[in-house]
Each structure stands twice: as C-alpha cells, then as structure tokens.
Amino acid sequence: MIADFLGFITGGALSLVLLLLGLLPTVDISSLPIVLPEPVARALAALNWFVPIGDMVAMLTWWIALLVAVNVFLFVKRLLDMAKK
C-alpha cells in the first residue's frame, strides 16, 4: 500500500515536471552560436569513421525504447493483477 502511494506521488511529480517542461519554449540547437574549430570537426569526422556514433545512438535509442516498453508492460500487468484481487 505504501509502495502504491509512493508510486502515485512520484508519478504525479513526474507528470508535473513534464508539464512544466512542455511549457518551456523549444530551442533550435542549430541556431545557437556554437561552432567547432575546424581541426576538432575533422578529428570527430575521422573518429566517426572508426566508431560509428550514429549507429550506436540508434541502437541505444532502440534499447531504451524496449526497456520502457517492458517496464510499461510489467506495470500494466501488476495493475491488472491488483484489480483481480
């Protein structure tokens, strides 16, 4: 019962934080005056040739999505089990 109450409180707090973040204006990263020096840009391009950062980010995104999906499934299953009792 305490765990359910704490889950309710943390869920409400998370929803409130997400609501507040949704009200903030969106910042376009490309409009920021941040420019890498040319040697750094070339070094990162060379590093990307050996370590495919884009592929790693894509795999990490899928991994996080699968973890979230499994946790949502387990949460719904727990709710359904509690409703049956």
JOTA-V449724 format. One line per field, one symbol per residue. psi: psi as a letter, one per 30 degrees, with the letter a starting at -180 (. if undefined). burial: + if it has 16 or more other ideal C-beta (glycine too) atoms within 10 Angstrom, else -. A space follows every 10 residues. Layout:
# JOTA-V449724
psi=???
burial=???
This chain:
# JOTA-V449724
psi=eeeeeeeeee eeeeeeeeee effklkkjef fkhjkkleee eeeeeeefee jieeeeeeee eeeeeeeeee eeeeeeeeee eeef.
burial=---------- ---------- ---------- ---------- ---------- ---------- ---------- ---------- -----
